[in-house]
Amino acid sequence: MRDDKWLLARLDHLWSNYFSDVTQVNPVFIRFGRFARLRFGSIRLDKRTKKTYIIISGMFKDTAKIPQEIVDHTIAHELCHYTHGFSSPHKRLHRFPHEGGIIKAELQNRGLIHLYKAYRDWMKDYREELRGYYRHR
């Protein structure tokens, strides 16, 4: 099972190797949250403390079911939001966080399109799994 320390190592790896031009202008924390089937990650800025929190679905702790590329994609996705000024002190670059495919474009520009493709392919199978889960409830 993965833990919060492992998540921090993945965040550090992605930030150092792919987002090194993005200044960390405030404290950024990452941790696993509750098990969520539909919301894989979120990013939030605490306006009072000025700290940014990235929360990753507890479902992603399972190394047997969730490939590392999917976790990395989710972290990179949230780092794109931070970079674009959503839930961070950075200047907001877009009106909406997913406007016009900006996440995919950002990942591609940073050499992370392989994570996007892995996520897209994984989602095809995952959607089928979800259909079965909700059909049999």
Secondary structure, 3 states (H helix, E strand, C coil): CCCHHHHHHHHHHHHHHHCCCCCCCCCEEEEECCCCCCCCEEEEEECCCCEEEEEECHHHHCCCCCCHHHHHHHHHHHHHHHHCCCCCCCCCCCCCCCHHHHHHHHHHHCCCHHHHHHHHHHHHHHHHHHHHHHHCC
